[in-house]
Amino acid sequence: MRTNIRMLVLGTLLTMAVPSAVASAQASDPAIGTWVLNVAKSTYSPGPGPKSGTRTYVATEKGWTYSSKGIDAEGKPTASTFTAKFDGKYTPITGSAAVDSIVVTRVDANTAKATQKKGDKVVLHVTRVIAKDGETMTVTTTGTDAAGKPTKNVELFEKK
């Protein structure tokens, strides 16, 4: 009986602690939330860029889960997702034909850098900077496309 009561108390405490840790992560990370691509203020080299895009960051106990949805230049839907743990290890990306893994590093509260691979080959470097007012996010991506040609995209997102 005492074991059951202890387990109930422990379960209750854990149930209260985990949301508190996630809420704390949400408060300290300005990326948490939904961001909408401003296509008119973004540049793509080579182009053309997508017709639309939305990114969502959801706090997890040790980082965040990223998901994106959009419409590419040809009018086809796109979507990808991954979970960043900031542990220096590559994590899988699902939904992308261009890359299959990512490692994310926090530079400071508003800046994160990522390296993305396809197989064992590094193909993209990403820098994400959130403005001090928390209303806009600039994502700069450099690397090579599937044909090995250089790319540089600068995307502007607005907080929803």
N, C-alpha and C positions, 0 to 999 in steps of 0.2 A: 504494500500500500504506500509506504513512504517513497519507494522508488518511483511509483506512478506520479505522486505529488511533485517530487523533484523534477521529473521529466516534464510535467506540465508547466512548472515555474520556469525551467530552463527554456522550453519552447516559447513561452510567452515573452521572456526577456529577449531571445533571439529575434522574434517577430518584430519587436519594437526597435531593436538595435540596427537591423539591416536597412529598413526604410530611412532611419536617421542618418546612416552613413551615406546612402544614396542621395538624400536631400542635401547633405553637406557637400557632396561632390557637385550637385547641381548649382548650389549657391556659389561655389568657387570657380566654376568653369563657364565662361561666357558663351561657349559654343553650344551648350545644351539648349535645344529647341529646334525650331524649323526655320530654314533659310530658303529663300526663293531667288533663283538666278535672274539677274537683270541682263538680258541678252544684249540690249543696246549699249550697255556700258562695259561689255566684255570683249576681249579680242582673242582670235584663234589663228595660229600660224602653224601649219597651213590650215586654211578654212575649208569649208564653212563650219561654223559652230552649231551647237544644238539649237532647236527651236524653243525648248524650255527645260527647266531643271529645278528640282527641289531636293534639299538635303535635310536630313533629320538626325540629330545627335541626342541619344537617350543615355542618361547616367547609369552606370553599373557600379558595383562595389569597388572595382579597381580600375575604372576608366570610363569608356563610353562605347555604345553601339551606334554605328553609322549606317544609315540607309539612304539611298538616292533613287529617285525616279525622274524620268524625263522623256523627251521626244528628241531623237537625233536629227541631224540635218536632212535625212531622207524621209523623215516622218515616222520612223519606227520607234516603238517604246523601248526604253532602257531602264535597268534597275540593277543595283548592286548593294552588297552589305558586308560588313565586317565588324569585329569587336576589337577595339584598341585597349591594350592592357598596360602600355608604357613599361614593359619589362625587357625591352631590347630584343625580343624574339619576333620573328615573322609569324603572322597569323593569316589564315586563308581569307581570300575575298571571293564571294560568290556572285555570279551574275555578269562578270566582266569577261569579254573575249580578249582584251588587251593585256590584262595582268591577272595573276592568281594568288599573290600574297603581298603583304604590306607590313612594315614596321613603322610605328609612330613614336616620335619623341617630342615631349613638351619642352619648349625653349623657355617660355614664361607663361603667365596666366592667359595672355592673348595670342600667343604664337605656338604653332606646332609644325614640325617637319616630318615628312614621311618619305620612305623609299619603297617603290613598288617593283616587284619582279614578275617575270613570266618564266616559269621554270627556275633555272639557276641564274638567269640573266637579269641584271638591273636594267629597267627600261624607263622608269619615271622617277623624278624627284619633285616633291610637292612641298610648298610652303604656304601655310594658312595663317593669315593675320586678321584678327578681329579688331576693329577700330575701338578706341578708348571709350566712345559713347555706347558701344555694344550693339549698334544698329546696322553696321555693314561688315562684311567679311570679304577679304580679297584672297583668292586662291591662285597661286602661280605654279604652273606645272611645266617642267622642262624634261626633255628626254628624246626618245626615238619612237617612231610609229612601227607598225608591223613590217614595213618595207625597209626599216633602218634609217629613215630620213628624220632629221631633227624637227622637233616640235616645241612650241612655246605658247601656252595658253594663259591668259590672265582673266580670271572670272570674278565678277562682283556679285555678291549675294546680299540680300536684304533680309533682316530678321522679320519673321511673320508674327 
